[in-house]
Amino acid sequence: MKHPIIDQLEPEELDPSQIVLGNPETSSLTLLEENGQESGLWRITPGEVTDVEAKESFLVITGRAIIEYADGRAFTVGPGDTHHFEGGEETTWKVEETLLKAFWIG
């Protein structure tokens, strides 16, 4: 996806202990940060990573991934899908196609 705002995404370091499979890379752009809340864009390339989620809502813009909770629940997200994390959930992201999401934390 070629777009001026997408070109502003800054690479982020993944903790090597989070990488389960492949060589995924992440990048993000904070659009607004105030009063303990943050919104922006986040991108991850194909691979598999673990995470502990923040209290966050997101909208998938492009790409596809399977998100698995530590308790075994799993679901697939793709363009137009939304989801909300309460915070503290342990997840595994199995990214099939580079995923770009808009997020709201806090």
ABEGO torsion letter per residue (X at the ends): XBBAAAAABBBBBBBAAABABEBBBBBBBBABBBGGBBBEBBBBBBEBBBBBBBBBBBBBABEBBBBBBAAGBBBBBBBGBBBBBAEGBBBBBBBABBBBBBBBBX
